[in-house]
Amino acid sequence: LPQNWPMRAGYFCIDTSTPITSNVFAAATRSANAALTAAKLVGSGKSEMAYVAGRPPGHHAERKVFGGFCYFNNAALAANALSRKGRVAVLDVDHHHGNGTQDIFYSRRDVLTVSIHGHPEFSYPFYAGFEDEKGEGDGAGFNVNFPLHPGVDDAAYLTALDKALKVIRKFAPDYLVVSLGVDIMRGDPTGAFYVSAEGMRNIGRAIGSLRLPSVIIQEGGYHLQNLRRGVRGFLVGYGVGMTPAP
């Protein structure tokens, strides 16, 4: 490895947007520990759902490299912890493909990874998230990607989500981990989708209808008003979906 520290970091980072500063380790560790605490609460049956408002996010962190504002993969940590108790599905609804989560579980069949995201021809991380990436070895068939082109609105997103939920239902998991990104909303500076606040509510309701013990982990979202409205809408919708019809 080179002696120059910035050059050395390039061996382990996939971009130039994820700096190493004096407080990075502490912040990333707190975010990771929050995800593990949520998994413990849900896995023990003390909570049916736990939402992790963690920063930095984590779904771009792979086994050997970090990037995309992510250092430790919070969703993967939660999913791995829950996998000791049963089958786990990870559903990534961030605008950007969860390349890290895919990489970590790519050879495993006990954790299904499903991602709906901007097509990598147009969206970060650009090298992962294609439809033909389906897992390998024991994990063949247990990674499913739904890449979408720019301009997706509520209706188009919900159509893709319906397909993703069918895959999850077929897998029949015991637990669900959701990588929640509100950067799919209209106006996010890093995204190219046009999902509304009502769309976020409907997305939450659809996912909640799975009625699975769930850990919901905050990933992207870089428009403050959207972050407030989107997370609230998603969680309200999720609660509605979880509630059985009278």
N, C-alpha and C positions, 0 to 999 in steps of 0.2 A: 504494500500500500504506500502511496505517496506520503511524505512527511507533512505536507501542507494540509491543514485540517479541512478547509472548504473543499479541496479536491478529494480528500478522503471521504467526506460525506457523500460525494457524488457516486461512490460505489454502492451506497445503501439507500439513496433517495431517488425517486423517479421524476422529480421536477425541481424547480427553484422557488417554489411557493410555500415550502414547509421548513422554516428555519429552525436551527437548534440555538436556543437562548438559555439564559441562566435559570429560568423558571419552567422550561418545557417539561422536564421530567416530573416535577411535582404536579403540574396541571394534568398531564397525561395519565399519571398514576391515579389521581383522584377520580378522573373520568372512568378509568378502567375499573377501579374499585366500586364505583357507583353501579356499574353494570353487573359486577359480580354479586353485590348486595341485592340487587333486584332479582337476579337469578335465584339466589338463596331464598328470598321471600316467596317467589312463585313456586320454586321446586319443592319447598317444604309445605306448600298448601296454605300458608298464612295469607297469601294474596292471590286473587285470580288474575290481576294485572298490575304491573309496575311500570311507570314511565320514568325514564332516565333523562334528565335535562343536563346532559354532559357536554362539556367542551374541554379539549378539542374533540371532534368527531373521530371515527375510527375505521370506517368500512373500506378505505383505500389502503390500509396497512396490511401488507402481505407477510408471509412467513419470514422473508429475508430482507425486504425493503419497506420503506415508509414513503409517504407522499400524500398529496391531495389534502393538506392540512391535517393529516392523520398520522399518529405515532404508534399507538397500540389499538388493536382491533377490538373495540368494546363489544360489538355484536357477536363476534366470534368467541370471545371469552365467555359471554353469557350462554351462548349456544353449546359450547363445549362443556360447561358446568352442568347444564340441564341434560346433556346427552348421557350423563351417568345415571339418570333416572328414567330415561325413555327416549323415544324417537323425537327428533327436533326438526322443524322446518324454519328456515330463515327467509323472510320475505323482505326484499329491499325495494322501497318505493321512493328512493332518492332520484333526482334527475340524472345523477352520474352513476355509472355502473360500479357495483361493489366488488371491484377486482380483488381486493384483499380477502374478503370473505370467501369468494369463489376459490381463490388460490389455496386457502387454508383447508377447505373441506373437499377439494377437487377429487381426492381419491377415497372418500368415505361414503358409505351408503346409509349410515345411521343419521346423518344430517343432510337434509335436502336444502339446496340453495336455489332460490328463485329471485330474479331481478327484473324489474321494469325500469327502463332508463332511456336516455337519449342515445341514439345510434352512435357507436364509436367512430363512424366516419365523420361525425360532426361534433362529438362531445367527449370530454375528458372521461377516461384516461387515454382514449384513442387506440390503444392496442388490445383491449379486452372488452368482452361484452357482446360478442357476436353469437348468432343463433347456433352455430355449429360447435360451440363450446359446451359439451354435455357431460363432462366428467371423464375420469380415466380409471382403469383398474377396477377395484371394488366400487368405486364411485361412478362408474359409467352409467349414465342415465339419471343421475341424481343432481345434476346442475342444469337449470333451465333459464334461458335468457329471452327477454322480450324487448329487443331494441326498437325504439320508435323514432320517427323523423321529427324535425322541428315543427312547431305549430299545433301540437296535440292539445285538444280542448277537453272539457269534462267528459263528453260522450265517448271520445276515442280512448281516453285513459281508462274509463270504466269498462270498456270492451276488453282491453288488454288485461285489466285486473280480473275480470271474470274468468278469463282463460288461466291466469295464474292461480286463482283460487281452486279451480278444478284440478290442477296438478297437485296442489297441496292436499285437497280432500282425498285424492286417490292414494297419496302417500300415507294418509291417516296418522299424523304425528300426535304425540302426547303433549307437546309444547310448541309454542310459536314465538319466534323472535322477529320483531319488525324493525328494520332500519328505516326510520321516518325522515324523509327530506322534504321540507316545504319549499325547496328550490324548484319544485315542479309548478309553482304558482306563477301566474302572470306578473311580470315586473321584476322577477329575481334577476340580479345582474349576472349570475353565472348560468342561467338556464334559458331554454327556448321553448318551454311549454306554456300553455295558457289556462291552467287549472285555476278555478275560482275558489273562494272560501266555502261556498256551498258544495263545490266539487270535493274539497277536502273532507267535509262532513260525510258525504256519500261514500268516499273511499274508506273512511273510518268505520262507517256502518257496515259496509260489505265485508271488511276484514273481521270486525267484531262478530259477524254472523257465523264465523267458524266456531265460535264459543270454545276456544282453547285457552288454557292458562298461558298468559302472554307477557313477554318483556318487550316494551316499546322503547327504542333507543333513538335519541335525537341525533341525526346526522346533519345534512346541509340545511341551508336557509339563511340568506344573507340580505334580506329585505326586512327591516324590523317590523313594519306593520304586518307584512305577510306572516312573519314568524308568530306574532301574537294571534292573528286571526286564524292562521292555518293550523297551528297546534291545538288551539281551543276547539276549532271545528272538528278536527280529526278525533279528538278524545271524546267530545260529546257524541259524535256519530258512532264511535266505537262502543260507547256505553249503550246506545240505543240498539245496536246490532247484537250485543251480548245478552240483551234482555229478551227472554222468550215471549212470544206473542201470547196474549191472554186467551 
